[in-house]
Amino acid sequence: MILSMSMVTCGVAQRRSDRREMSAIGLKEVAQLFNLESMKLVDFGGTIDIIYVDDFVIYHHADTVYAIREGTRKPGVPDTLTSPYIVFKKGQDRGRLYKFLHAMDYQDVQVDSAIGAMMIAKERIFQMDPVFRLVDAKGDSGGGLLERYVPIVKKDGSYPDSAYLYFKKDLLDVDFSLSRKLETSKEMKLLSARFVYLPSVDSSSGKQVPQREMSFQISRKPVADKQKIMQFLERVEKSL
């Protein structure tokens, strides 16, 4: 009888979870960094899952993230960075940061700051005006628009030599945005961006820096470990 009641309770909880709306997008970020000591380009980045469940939002790195750090014991060996879960309610500026999915302890965080620390993509990266000027725009057969920008004046090596932005009337129902200003003016979603840095000379060391790129792309994706995510969120809700 006890077993039967447990099965009924579990079944009810499962049906409640199934009724909740869950969707996700992936934000793929790739940046090529130049290590002046090894004189090699190093890829930094990964994919961030942005999961929507009713009025909750969860940010989490879907991939292991690597970075080459100065002073590592073995030069050239990547150090693994942590991949926390940031959960918050839509419209609220405070949320919780959990170090892993089954963690009971959490840190109260300012949402924008916590997400900013997790992501390479910052709003200022996509501020074309007034630093960049549009030099080319092409539409494609799928209704997309590819724009190319170049800097009006390149002040230093942090400015890309070319920026390629791709817009489309897709994912308009998704709250996440790489640039709300650009999307609002075009009534399209900025789905991908690519920044190209031509070869240059590092001002501090005088060493030649090869061409490198930085890119961002958002797309819909299925929710991995859907049941575990739901159990995590239900545990968070109970503690609110």
NORTA-V878167 format. One record per residue. SS is DSSP state (hx for helix, st for strand, lp for the rest). PSI is psi as a letter, one per 20 degrees, with the letter a starting at -180 (NA if undefined). BURIAL is I if it has 16 or more other ideal C-beta (glycine too) atoms within 10 Angstrom, else O. Layout:
# NORTA-V878167
[[SS/PSI/BURIAL] [SS/PSI/BURIAL]]
This chain:
# NORTA-V878167
[[lp/g/O] [hx/g/O] [hx/g/O] [hx/g/O] [hx/h/O] [hx/g/O] [hx/h/O] [hx/g/O] [hx/g/O] [hx/g/O] [hx/h/O] [hx/g/O] [hx/h/O] [hx/g/O] [hx/h/O] [hx/g/O] [hx/h/I] [hx/h/O] [hx/i/O] [lp/q/O] [lp/p/O] [st/p/I] [st/r/O] [st/q/I] [st/q/I] [st/p/I] [st/o/I] [st/p/I] [st/p/I] [st/p/I] [st/p/I] [st/o/I] [st/q/O] [st/o/I] [st/o/O] [lp/h/O] [lp/g/O] [lp/i/O] [lp/k/O] [st/q/O] [st/p/O] [st/p/I] [st/p/O] [st/p/I] [st/b/I] [st/a/I] [st/p/I] [st/p/I] [st/p/I] [st/o/I] [st/p/I] [st/p/I] [st/o/I] [lp/d/O] [lp/j/O] [st/q/I] [st/p/I] [st/p/I] [st/p/I] [st/q/I] [st/o/I] [lp/h/I] [lp/q/O] [lp/p/O] [lp/p/I] [st/q/I] [st/q/O] [lp/p/I] [lp/q/O] [lp/q/O] [lp/j/O] [lp/q/O] [lp/h/O] [lp/o/O] [lp/p/O] [lp/i/O] [lp/p/O] [lp/q/I] [st/p/O] [st/p/O] [lp/q/O] [lp/q/O] [lp/m/I] [lp/r/I] [st/p/I] [st/p/I] [st/p/I] [st/r/I] [st/q/O] [lp/p/O] [lp/i/O] [lp/q/O] [lp/i/O] [st/q/O] [st/a/I] [st/q/I] [st/o/I] [st/p/I] [lp/h/O] [lp/r/O] [lp/h/O] [lp/j/O] [lp/q/O] [lp/h/O] [lp/q/O] [lp/r/I] [st/p/O] [st/p/O] [st/q/I] [st/p/O] [hx/g/I] [hx/g/O] [hx/g/O] [hx/g/I] [hx/h/I] [hx/h/O] [hx/h/O] [hx/h/I] [lp/q/I] [lp/h/I] [lp/o/I] [lp/q/O] [hx/h/O] [hx/h/O] [hx/h/I] [hx/j/I] [lp/n/O] [lp/g/I] [lp/p/O] [lp/j/O] [lp/h/O] [st/q/I] [st/q/O] [st/p/O] [st/i/O] [st/q/O] [st/p/O] [st/p/O] [st/q/O] [lp/r/O] [lp/i/O] [lp/j/O] [lp/j/O] [lp/r/I] [st/p/I] [st/p/I] [st/q/I] [st/p/I] [st/q/I] [st/q/I] [st/q/O] [lp/g/O] [lp/p/O] [lp/o/I] [lp/h/O] [lp/a/O] [lp/i/I] [lp/i/O] [lp/p/I] [lp/q/I] [lp/h/O] [st/q/I] [st/p/I] [st/o/I] [st/p/I] [st/p/I] [st/q/I] [st/q/I] [lp/m/O] [lp/q/I] [lp/k/I] [lp/i/O] [lp/i/O] [lp/p/O] [lp/h/O] [lp/q/I] [lp/p/I] [lp/h/I] [lp/o/I] [hx/h/O] [hx/g/O] [hx/h/I] [hx/h/I] [hx/g/O] [hx/h/O] [hx/i/I] [lp/k/O] [lp/r/I] [st/p/I] [st/o/I] [st/h/I] [st/q/I] [st/q/I] [st/p/I] [st/p/I] [st/p/I] [st/o/I] [lp/r/O] [lp/q/O] [st/a/I] [st/p/O] [lp/p/O] [lp/h/O] [lp/h/O] [lp/i/O] [lp/j/O] [lp/q/O] [st/p/O] [st/p/I] [lp/r/O] [lp/q/O] [st/r/I] [st/r/I] [st/p/I] [st/q/I] [st/q/I] [st/p/I] [st/q/I] [st/q/O] [st/q/O] [lp/q/I] [lp/q/O] [lp/o/I] [lp/q/O] [lp/l/O] [hx/g/O] [hx/h/O] [hx/h/O] [hx/g/I] [hx/g/I] [hx/h/O] [hx/g/I] [hx/g/I] [hx/h/O] [hx/h/O] [hx/g/I] [hx/g/O] [hx/h/O] [hx/i/O] [lp/NA/O]]
